């Protein structure tokens, strides 16, 4: 059996036993999780999410980049078009992890500077090698984004790939007081 056959078989199992029809586009937990693309770090599995509970945005390192901010603004427009309440409370969760592959890119400052849309000289401030410090940097970046409603909550978590546990590094707080 090839990969597509395996995935289609799993899809049929999902459709028969776990599919929930009629889910709204707006996440039930009013949550957006920004997480790493690493296959060991799937927020749906680590946090026990069910379909329709959260929006999950994944990229290299689970970092706040211009592309992530643009995606969040587009999601806000979609929510408004679907009848969502502008400015309604949403919880933004930055979820990074230990032993992240982004640390291997530290030797390619041109690539990382392009990824973050910053100069190579500003890369040190992105804290590539320390997930706890990186979470703090990214939570601060969200708090400094004027387009985000001030009443939204933002927090920062780090998943330990050795224990399977998630640590709260930055507790939930409003984007702006």
N, C-alpha and C positions, 0 to 999 in steps of 0.2 A: 504494500500500500504506500502511495506517495504522500507528500505533505498535504496537497489539496484534498485528497481522499480522506485523510485523517481529520482535517479541519471541517470538511463537510459532514462527516459522520458526527463529530462533536456538535456541530451546529444543529443537526437533526435532533440530537439528544437535548440540547438547550431548548429548541422550539417545542419539543414534546413535553418537557418537564419544568422548565424554569422561566419561559417567556411570559412576560406580563404585557398584555395589550393595553393601549390607550394611555400610556405614560405621558404626562405633560413634558414639554421641552424644558421648563424651568425645574432645576434640581430640587427634590423634596427637602434636602437638608440645607438648601440655600448656600451651597458651598462650592468653591472653586479651589481645586488642589493643583499646585504647580509642582511637578515632580520630575525625576530623572527618567530618561528613556531606558535605563538599564533593566533588562528583563527580570532581574532578581528583586526589583523594587516596584512592583505593580500595586499602586494604592488600593485598588479594588480588593486585592487579596490581603494586603497587610492590615487594612483598616476594616475589613469585612463589609465593604460597600455592596449594596444591592443595586440592580439596574434602576436608573432614574434618580439616585440619591445625590450625586455630585457630578460636576464637570471636572474632568481630569485633563490637564494640559501637561504634556511630557516633552522634555527636550534634554539635550546633553547637560548633565549636572543639575537639572531641576532649577535652573537659574532664571532670574528676571532679566529678560532681554527686550530690546525694542519690539521684536516679533511677538513676545508674550503679552506685552502691554497692548499692542495693536489687536491681538486676538481677544483680549478681555474687553476692549472697547467695542469690538464687533459683537461679542456676546451680549453686551449691554443693549445694543441697538436691537438685536434679535429679541431679547426679553421684552423690551418696550413694544415691539411689533406684536408680540404674543400676549400683550395685555399685562405684562409685569409692571409693578409699581416702581417708577423711577426713584432711585434713592432708597429703596427698601433694603433692609439689612441683608448683607451677604457676608459669609466668612471666607476670607482668602487664607489658604494654608500653603506655606512654602515647606515642602517636604524634600529634604536632601538626605544623603546617606553616607556612611563610612565606606572606605575603600572604593571611591568613585573613580571611574575611568577618566573623568575630566582632568585629574591630576597628571595623567600621562601627556596631556596637551600643553603642559606648562613649558615644554621645550619648544613650542611653536607659537611665540608671542604674536606673530602676524595673524595667524588663524584665530586665536582667542580675541585679539583686539577687534578683528572684523566681526566676530560672533557677538561681542558686547557693544559694537559700534562706538568704540572709544579708542584713544591713542594707546600705543604700547606702554607709554610712560604711566598711564593710569591703571594698568593691569594689577599692580600690587594691591590696590584697594579692593579688588574683587575677591581676594582671599580664596584662591583656587584650591589650595592644599588643605584647608581646615574646614570641614563641613559645618561646624558650629559657628565659626566666624562668618562663613559664607551665608548662612541662614540670616545672621544679624544684618549683614550688608544688604541682602535682598529684601528683608522686611523693611529696612530703612528706605530702600528704593521705592517700594510700594507706598510707604507713608509720604514720600516726597512727590508722588504723582498727583498733580492737581485735578486730573480728570476723574479720579476715583472719589466716590462719595465719602465724606468724612465719617459717616456713621457705620460704614462697613468695618468689620473686624478683620484683623490680620494677625497671624501667628506663625511661628517657625518651629518645625520639628526636624529631628534627625533620626533616621532609621539605622539601627546597628545591624549590619549584615552578618555579624557573628552570633548574635543572640536572638534576632528576630523582634526585638523590642524597639518601640518608638519613644524618644525622649522629647519632652517639651523644652525647647531652648528659649523661645520667646512666647510667653503666654498670650492668649487672645486679648487684644486691645483695639480700640477704634483707630482707624486710619489717621484721623485727626481728633484731638480732644475737643 
